[in-house]
Amino acid sequence: MSETNIGKPIGTLTDEAWHHFRDLSDEDIRAAIANDPDTYEPSPERLDKACRQVAKT
């Protein structure tokens, strides 16, 4: 994933595509996330550090 694409739309989805997403079960969504190489589960230490940084601002 390119840093320049974060937060930008990747195109317009058709009604058919939206219906596909609406029909996904929670299990399907979790499996898709688990199989996506751009996602990761942050460690408890990393989450704690992020919470502390947010609390400072």
MOPAC internal coordinates of N, CA, C and O (Angstrom, degrees):
PM7 1SCF
backbone

  N    0.0000 0     0.00 0     0.00 0    0    0    0
  C    1.4451 1     0.00 0     0.00 0    1    0    0
  C    1.5164 1   108.74 1     0.00 0    2    1    0
  O    1.2310 1   121.13 1   -46.86 1    3    2    1
  N    1.2832 1   115.44 1   133.14 1    3    2    1
  C    1.4520 1   120.50 1   179.55 1    5    3    2
  C    1.5238 1   110.20 1   -86.50 1    6    5    3
  O    1.2310 1   120.55 1   -42.68 1    7    6    5
  N    1.3064 1   116.55 1   137.32 1    7    6    5
  C    1.4667 1   120.91 1   179.30 1    9    7    6
  C    1.5278 1   111.60 1   -59.13 1   10    9    7
  O    1.2310 1   120.09 1   152.34 1   11   10    9
  N    1.3365 1   117.43 1   -27.66 1   11   10    9
  C    1.4548 1   119.97 1  -177.47 1   13   11   10
  C    1.5179 1   112.56 1   -74.16 1   14   13   11
  O    1.2310 1   119.67 1   166.61 1   15   14   13
  N    1.3338 1   118.24 1   -13.39 1   15   14   13
  C    1.4621 1   121.11 1  -179.14 1   17   15   14
  C    1.5206 1   113.52 1   -94.36 1   18   17   15
  O    1.2310 1   119.77 1   172.22 1   19   18   17
  N    1.3087 1   118.05 1    -7.78 1   19   18   17
  C    1.4531 1   120.70 1  -176.20 1   21   19   18
  C    1.5293 1   109.95 1   -64.73 1   22   21   19
  O    1.2310 1   121.43 1   -52.60 1   23   22   21
  N    1.3195 1   114.87 1   127.40 1   23   22   21
  C    1.4606 1   121.00 1   177.06 1   25   23   22
  C    1.5079 1   114.96 1    81.44 1   26   25   23
  O    1.2310 1   119.96 1   180.00 1   27   26   25
  N    1.3298 1   117.68 1     0.00 1   27   26   25
  C    1.4609 1   120.19 1   179.50 1   29   27   26
  C    1.5213 1   109.90 1  -101.89 1   30   29   27
  O    1.2310 1   119.95 1   -36.85 1   31   30   29
  N    1.3358 1   117.70 1   143.15 1   31   30   29
  C    1.4583 1   119.29 1   178.17 1   33   31   30
  C    1.5231 1   110.84 1   -64.11 1   34   33   31
  O    1.2310 1   120.98 1   -32.47 1   35   34   33
  N    1.3250 1   115.73 1   147.53 1   35   34   33
  C    1.4654 1   119.36 1  -179.07 1   37   35   34
  C    1.5165 1   111.81 1  -104.65 1   38   37   35
  O    1.2310 1   120.00 1  -167.59 1   39   38   37
  N    1.2842 1   117.61 1    12.41 1   39   38   37
  C    1.4539 1   120.75 1   178.32 1   41   39   38
  C    1.5179 1   110.17 1   134.38 1   42   41   39
  O    1.2310 1   121.62 1    -4.93 1   43   42   41
  N    1.3001 1   114.51 1   175.07 1   43   42   41
  C    1.4521 1   120.69 1  -179.51 1   45   43   42
  C    1.5170 1   108.93 1   -98.70 1   46   45   43
  O    1.2310 1   120.75 1   -53.00 1   47   46   45
  N    1.3031 1   116.17 1   127.00 1   47   46   45
  C    1.4578 1   120.39 1   178.63 1   49   47   46
  C    1.5224 1   109.96 1   -88.07 1   50   49   47
  O    1.2310 1   121.16 1   -36.66 1   51   50   49
  N    1.3102 1   115.39 1   143.34 1   51   50   49
  C    1.4554 1   120.60 1   177.39 1   53   51   50
  C    1.5182 1   109.70 1   -77.13 1   54   53   51
  O    1.2310 1   120.45 1   -13.72 1   55   54   53
  N    1.3321 1   116.75 1   166.28 1   55   54   53
  C    1.4633 1   120.49 1   176.16 1   57   55   54
  C    1.5238 1   110.45 1   -58.43 1   58   57   55
  O    1.2310 1   120.53 1   142.63 1   59   58   57
  N    1.3254 1   116.59 1   -37.37 1   59   58   57
  C    1.4688 1   120.63 1   179.80 1   61   59   58
  C    1.5318 1   110.60 1   -62.35 1   62   61   59
  O    1.2310 1   120.68 1   137.35 1   63   62   61
  N    1.3233 1   116.30 1   -42.65 1   63   62   61
  C    1.4656 1   119.91 1   178.93 1   65   63   62
  C    1.5239 1   110.61 1   -64.48 1   66   65   63
  O    1.2310 1   119.93 1   138.04 1   67   66   65
  N    1.3296 1   117.74 1   -41.96 1   67   66   65
  C    1.4654 1   120.09 1   179.15 1   69   67   66
  C    1.5188 1   110.79 1   -62.77 1   70   69   67
  O    1.2310 1   120.06 1   140.96 1   71   70   69
  N    1.3453 1   117.49 1   -39.04 1   71   70   69
  C    1.4660 1   120.31 1   177.97 1   73   71   70
  C    1.5164 1   110.37 1   -61.36 1   74   73   71
  O    1.2310 1   120.29 1   141.57 1   75   74   73
  N    1.3253 1   117.06 1   -38.43 1   75   74   73
  C    1.4654 1   120.64 1   177.47 1   77   75   74
  C    1.5252 1   110.23 1   -60.28 1   78   77   75
  O    1.2310 1   120.19 1   134.29 1   79   78   77
  N    1.3351 1   117.24 1   -45.71 1   79   78   77
  C    1.4610 1   120.42 1  -179.14 1   81   79   78
  C    1.5226 1   111.29 1   -66.27 1   82   81   79
  O    1.2310 1   120.42 1   140.20 1   83   82   81
  N    1.3213 1   116.80 1   -39.80 1   83   82   81
  C    1.4671 1   119.97 1  -179.82 1   85   83   82
  C    1.5254 1   112.01 1   -64.55 1   86   85   83
  O    1.2310 1   120.47 1   151.10 1   87   86   85
  N    1.3285 1   116.70 1   -28.90 1   87   86   85
  C    1.4625 1   121.09 1  -177.78 1   89   87   86
  C    1.5287 1   113.65 1   -82.79 1   90   89   87
  O    1.2310 1   119.82 1   173.75 1   91   90   89
  N    1.3359 1   117.95 1    -6.25 1   91   90   89
  C    1.4612 1   120.21 1  -178.81 1   93   91   90
  C    1.5297 1   110.58 1   -71.03 1   94   93   91
  O    1.2310 1   121.16 1   -43.08 1   95   94   93
  N    1.3176 1   115.38 1   136.92 1   95   94   93
  C    1.4612 1   120.04 1   175.41 1   97   95   94
  C    1.5316 1   108.71 1   -82.25 1   98   97   95
  O    1.2310 1   120.85 1   -12.87 1   99   98   97
  N    1.3201 1   115.98 1   167.13 1   99   98   97
  C    1.4623 1   119.78 1   175.62 1  101   99   98
  C    1.5224 1   110.63 1   -58.29 1  102  101   99
  O    1.2310 1   120.84 1   141.01 1  103  102  101
  N    1.3323 1   116.00 1   -38.99 1  103  102  101
  C    1.4664 1   120.59 1   178.77 1  105  103  102
  C    1.5322 1   110.92 1   -62.72 1  106  105  103
  O    1.2310 1   120.36 1   138.44 1  107  106  105
  N    1.3421 1   116.92 1   -41.56 1  107  106  105
  C    1.4658 1   120.67 1   178.01 1  109  107  106
  C    1.5328 1   111.12 1   -62.60 1  110  109  107
  O    1.2310 1   121.03 1   138.73 1  111  110  109
  N    1.3140 1   115.63 1   -41.27 1  111  110  109
  C    1.4668 1   120.27 1  -179.31 1  113  111  110
  C    1.5304 1   110.24 1   -66.10 1  114  113  111
  O    1.2310 1   120.35 1   135.24 1  115  114  113
  N    1.3349 1   116.94 1   -44.76 1  115  114  113
  C    1.4676 1   120.09 1   178.51 1  117  115  114
  C    1.5278 1   111.63 1   -61.54 1  118  117  115
  O    1.2310 1   120.45 1   140.55 1  119  118  117
  N    1.3439 1   116.74 1   -39.45 1  119  118  117
  C    1.4654 1   120.58 1   179.11 1  121  119  118
  C    1.5246 1   110.45 1   -65.72 1  122  121  119
  O    1.2310 1   120.11 1   139.47 1  123  122  121
  N    1.3341 1   117.40 1   -40.53 1  123  122  121
  C    1.4598 1   120.91 1   179.24 1  125  123  122
  C    1.5253 1   110.51 1   -64.27 1  126  125  123
  O    1.2310 1   120.26 1   138.99 1  127  126  125
  N    1.3151 1   117.11 1   -41.01 1  127  126  125
  C    1.4624 1   121.04 1   178.16 1  129  127  126
  C    1.5283 1   110.25 1   -64.86 1  130  129  127
  O    1.2310 1   120.56 1   135.87 1  131  130  129
  N    1.3286 1   116.54 1   -44.13 1  131  130  129
  C    1.4633 1   120.75 1  -179.13 1  133  131  130
  C    1.5268 1   111.97 1   -63.21 1  134  133  131
  O    1.2310 1   120.25 1   149.12 1  135  134  133
  N    1.3202 1   117.13 1   -30.88 1  135  134  133
  C    1.4671 1   121.34 1  -178.27 1  137  135  134
  C    1.5267 1   113.34 1   -91.08 1  138  137  135
  O    1.2310 1   119.91 1   177.43 1  139  138  137
  N    1.3309 1   117.79 1    -2.57 1  139  138  137
  C    1.4611 1   121.42 1  -178.75 1  141  139  138
  C    1.5315 1   109.03 1   -86.36 1  142  141  139
  O    1.2310 1   119.89 1   -60.97 1  143  142  141
  N    1.3291 1   117.82 1   119.03 1  143  142  141
  C    1.4628 1   119.70 1  -177.41 1  145  143  142
  C    1.5319 1   113.77 1   -68.23 1  146  145  143
  O    1.2310 1   119.92 1   166.95 1  147  146  145
  N    1.3323 1   117.75 1   -13.05 1  147  146  145
  C    1.4597 1   120.51 1  -179.58 1  149  147  146
  C    1.5255 1   112.91 1   -90.50 1  150  149  147
  O    1.2310 1   119.91 1  -177.97 1  151  150  149
  N    1.3250 1   117.78 1     2.03 1  151  150  149
  C    1.4579 1   120.02 1   178.46 1  153  151  150
  C    1.5248 1   110.70 1  -110.33 1  154  153  151
  O    1.2310 1   120.49 1   -22.04 1  155  154  153
  N    1.3032 1   116.67 1   157.96 1  155  154  153
  C    1.4575 1   121.03 1   177.47 1  157  155  154
  C    1.5206 1   108.56 1  -155.02 1  158  157  155
  O    1.2310 1   121.29 1   -20.86 1  159  158  157
  N    1.3065 1   115.13 1   159.14 1  159  158  157
  C    1.4600 1   121.44 1   176.07 1  161  159  158
  C    1.5201 1   107.43 1   -97.07 1  162  161  159
  O    1.2310 1   120.14 1   -67.94 1  163  162  161
  N    1.3367 1   117.34 1   112.06 1  163  162  161
  C    1.4672 1   118.52 1  -179.54 1  165  163  162
  C    1.5318 1   111.00 1   -67.21 1  166  165  163
  O    1.2310 1   121.49 1   -33.53 1  167  166  165
  N    1.3107 1   114.75 1   146.47 1  167  166  165
  C    1.4661 1   120.27 1   179.44 1  169  167  166
  C    1.5339 1   109.13 1   -71.51 1  170  169  167
  O    1.2310 1   120.09 1   -21.89 1  171  170  169
  N    1.3242 1   117.43 1   158.11 1  171  170  169
  C    1.4673 1   120.12 1   176.43 1  173  171  170
  C    1.5314 1   112.06 1   -56.92 1  174  173  171
  O    1.2310 1   120.59 1   143.77 1  175  174  173
  N    1.3323 1   116.47 1   -36.23 1  175  174  173
  C    1.4662 1   120.03 1   179.12 1  177  175  174
  C    1.5330 1   110.91 1   -64.25 1  178  177  175
  O    1.2310 1   120.76 1   137.77 1  179  178  177
  N    1.3316 1   116.15 1   -42.23 1  179  178  177
  C    1.4659 1   120.14 1   179.94 1  181  179  178
  C    1.5295 1   110.76 1   -66.26 1  182  181  179
  O    1.2310 1   120.35 1   139.65 1  183  182  181
  N    1.3310 1   116.94 1   -40.35 1  183  182  181
  C    1.4657 1   120.18 1   177.36 1  185  183  182
  C    1.5221 1   111.11 1   -64.03 1  186  185  183
  O    1.2310 1   120.30 1   138.96 1  187  186  185
  N    1.3254 1   117.04 1   -41.04 1  187  186  185
  C    1.4561 1   121.31 1   178.59 1  189  187  186
  C    1.5253 1   110.77 1   -62.10 1  190  189  187
  O    1.2310 1   120.76 1   136.52 1  191  190  189
  N    1.3293 1   116.15 1   -43.48 1  191  190  189
  C    1.4632 1   120.65 1   179.30 1  193  191  190
  C    1.5274 1   110.31 1   -63.00 1  194  193  191
  O    1.2310 1   120.11 1   137.96 1  195  194  193
  N    1.3243 1   117.39 1   -42.04 1  195  194  193
  C    1.4659 1   121.15 1   179.57 1  197  195  194
  C    1.5330 1   110.37 1   -64.29 1  198  197  195
  O    1.2310 1   120.39 1   138.85 1  199  198  197
  N    1.3138 1   116.86 1   -41.15 1  199  198  197
  C    1.4764 1   120.20 1   178.49 1  201  199  198
  C    1.5201 1   111.18 1   -63.69 1  202  201  199
  O    1.2310 1   120.45 1   139.88 1  203  202  201
  N    1.3128 1   116.75 1   -40.12 1  203  202  201
  C    1.4645 1   120.29 1   178.94 1  205  203  202
  C    1.5213 1   111.02 1   -66.14 1  206  205  203
  O    1.2310 1   120.21 1   142.44 1  207  206  205
  N    1.3300 1   117.20 1   -37.56 1  207  206  205
  C    1.4626 1   120.52 1   179.49 1  209  207  206
  C    1.5270 1   110.57 1   -67.69 1  210  209  207
  O    1.2310 1   120.19 1   140.58 1  211  210  209
  N    1.3309 1   117.25 1   -39.42 1  211  210  209
  C    1.4676 1   121.08 1   178.42 1  213  211  210
  C    1.5354 1   109.37 1   -66.13 1  214  213  211
  O    1.2310 1   120.34 1   139.79 1  215  214  213
  N    1.3047 1   116.95 1   -40.21 1  215  214  213
  C    1.4683 1   120.82 1  -178.69 1  217  215  214
  C    1.5304 1   111.46 1   -64.16 1  218  217  215
  O    1.2310 1   119.68 1   151.42 1  219  218  217
  N    1.3250 1   118.22 1   -28.58 1  219  218  217
  C    1.4579 1   121.98 1   179.72 1  221  219  218
  C    1.5198 1   112.32 1   -70.45 1  222  221  219
  O    1.2310 1   120.30 1   153.03 1  223  222  221
  N    1.3376 1   117.03 1   -26.97 1  223  222  221
  C    1.4722 1   119.95 1  -175.20 1  225  223  222
  C    1.4973 1   112.83 1   -87.73 1  226  225  223
  O    1.2310 1   120.10 1   180.00 1  227  226  225

